[in-house]
């Protein structure tokens, strides 16, 4: 059930660009977590009113959630990879991107009328 959710102050890109970004994020998250992409969900929220360091320059907040545990080497690699992708696709500098990594217990994540635990 990996999830990657991107919220950004950047205006909405063209639909094809959004679709491309979501597909890249989906494939990369599955690879980083060694989980089937068939369970990966992506979400993108552009045009969110946000500040960082007291300015409204382009900024991005990313949530990455997964059942099980992510180790420090995984989160470091994901931070580097996803910051690079977001910078390339949205123009947000890496120093204006926060990423929150969260491990979920299977019983605390529902899917298909049940839970994963």
N, C-alpha and C positions, 0 to 999 in steps of 0.2 A: 503494500500500500504506500509506497513512497509518494510524497507530494512535494512539489516545488511551486511556490506561489511568489510572484514578483509584483510588487507595488512600486510605482515610480511616478515622479512628478513630470516626466516627459510626456508630451502630447501623444495621442494615439497615432502610431505608425500606420502605414498602409496595411490592409488585411493580409496580404501575402507575406509581408515582413513579420507580422505577429505570428502567423501560422508557422513560418520558418523558424522563428525564435523558439516557439513552444516545442516544435519537433526536435530541435537541437537539444534543448534542456531536458526533454524526456529521455532521449537516447543516452545522453551523458549521465543523467542521474541513475538510470538502470545499470550502466556500466560501472560507475563508482561504487554502487551498493551491491553489485553482483545479484541483482534481482531481475525477474522478467519484466520487460517493458510493458507487457500486457496489464500490469498492476500499477503503473506509474500514472499519476495525475498531474497536470500542469495548469496553472492559472496565471492570468496576466491582467493587472489593473493599472492602466495608464491614466495620466491626468489627475493624480491624487495630490491634493494640497499638502505639501511637505516642506520642512526646513531641515537643514543640517548645518551645524557650526554657525547658526544664526543667519544663514542665507537661503534664498530660494533657488539657487543654481541647481541644475539637474541632480537628482538624488534617487536612490533606489533602496528598498528594503526587501529582503528575500527570506522566506521561510522554507526550510527543508525539514520534513518530518518523515520518519520511517519506523516501522516496527523492528525491534531489536536494538542493538547498540552500534553506534558509530564511534570508531576510535579516532584519536587525535590525528593520526596520519591521514585518514580518510577525510576528515573535516578540513584539514589544511589543504589537501589536494583539491577538494571540491571548491573551497574558497578561491583558490588561485584560478581554477578552470572557469567557474561561473562568473567571477569578476571580469575575466578576460572576455567572455562571450557577451556579457552585458555592455561592457565598454565598446566592443566592436559593433554590436547591433543597435544600441540605444545612445551611445556617446556619453554614458555616465562614467566619470573617472572612478577607478577602484577605490580611491580614498573617500568616495562619497557613497559607498555601498556597504550596508550592514547585512550580514547573513546570520540568521538564527537557526541553529541545528537543534532538533528535538527528537529524542527517542520516545516512542510510544509503546505502551504495553498492548499486546494483542487484544485483550479484553476491553480496551478503551477506544477501539477503533472499529466502527461498524461498516459492514458491506453486505450487500445481497441478502438483507433481512436477518443477518447474524453478526457476529464479530469475528475477529481473527484469533481470539484467545479462548 
